[in-house]
């Protein structure tokens, strides 16, 4: 399962040709697109802050074909462990990124992100960059 991080979705909506091609290739291979409820929140808050109703509408249409994973007790436990180990190592990241990583790890997926620095210290996370 390939999960799209917020920046990848943003690139898609900003017309990044390489991201669009990789996304179409992924759909052809697997038939599904995956993301998390956290990523949806991050995208929607940006569109609403910019008052971009056109892109928000396009995004909601895009979501009709996306499988969205949420937070449950397993995710909270994984995220708590990730936070603890990162903090002990002095390599903290934001809570949203920890929750996204935990959702992907729980579901044995791979996260596509251009923010590899945010996630590089999470050893359990499979991570790729399409840029």
N, C-alpha and C positions, 0 to 999 in steps of 0.2 A: 504494500500500500504506500502510495506517495502522498504525503501531506504537504499542502502548500502553506508556507509561512506568509505573514502579512506583507512583507516586502515583495514577494513574488506575485501576489495578487495585485498589489499596487502597480507593479511594472506591467502586468497584463492589461490593466485598465488604462494605463498611460501609453499603450500602443507599442510596447517593446516587442519587436518582431521575434527575437530569439526565444523569449519566454513563451510567446504564442505558439511558436513551432514546437517547442518542447512539451507544452501542455497538450497540444493536439496529438503528438506522438504518444504521450502517456495515456490519453483517452483511448487511442487506437489499440494499445497493448493491453490495457487493464479494463477499459470500459468505464472506469469510475474516477472521480476526483474527490479528494478528501481534504478536510481542513478541520479546525477546531472552533468552538464557540468563542474562544478568546480572540482568534484571528478575525472573526466576523465583527466582534465588538470594536477591535482596533480600526478596521476599515470603515465601519459605519460612523464612528465618532469623527473620523477625518472628513468624510463626505459631509456630515452635518455641520461640522465646525466651519467648513468652507461654503456651506449652503449650496452644495452641488447636487441638486435634485435629479438632474439627468443621469449622472454617474451612479447615484444611489439607486435609481430605478433599474439601471443596467445591472448593477450588482445584485439586486434582489432577483432579477431574472436569471442571472448566472447561478445563484444559489439553488435554483430549482433543480439543477443537475449535479449538485454537490452533496456528498455524504458528510454530515457534520457530527463530530464527536464532542461529547460534553464531559463535565467533571463529575466523577463519582468518588466513593470512598477509596477505591484502589488508586485512583489518580492522586488524591490528596496524600495518601501514604507514600507513594513514589515521589511526589513533589517535595514532601517534607524531608525525605531522605536525601534528595538531590540538594536542597537548600543547605541542609546540615553539612554534607560533605564538601560542597563548594565554599561555604563560609569557613569551615575548618582549614581549607586550603588557601583561604584569602583570595578567592576568585569568584566573588558574588556577581550575580546578574539579576535582572528585574524579575519580580514575581510572575508577570505575564509570560515571560520566556520559560521560566521554570515549569509553569503549568502546561504550556504548549508541549514542552519536551516530555513531561510526564504522560500526557495523553498519547503522544506518539509512541513512547516506550511501551506503555501498557498494551497498545494495540499492535505491537511489533511492526511498526511502520518505519518509513524513512522520511525525514523532514527535508524539504527543498527550501533553502534559505540563502540569501545573499549575505546575511549577518552571521557568517560562520564564527566570527570572534565571540559572539554572544553564547554560542553553543559548544565551542570546541573543547571545553573542559568537562563536558558530560560524556563520560566514556561509554555509557550504555546506549547513547543516542546514535542512530545511523543518520548521517547528515550528508547532503550533496548540495552543490551550488550550480545553478544553471547559467550563471553569468560568465 
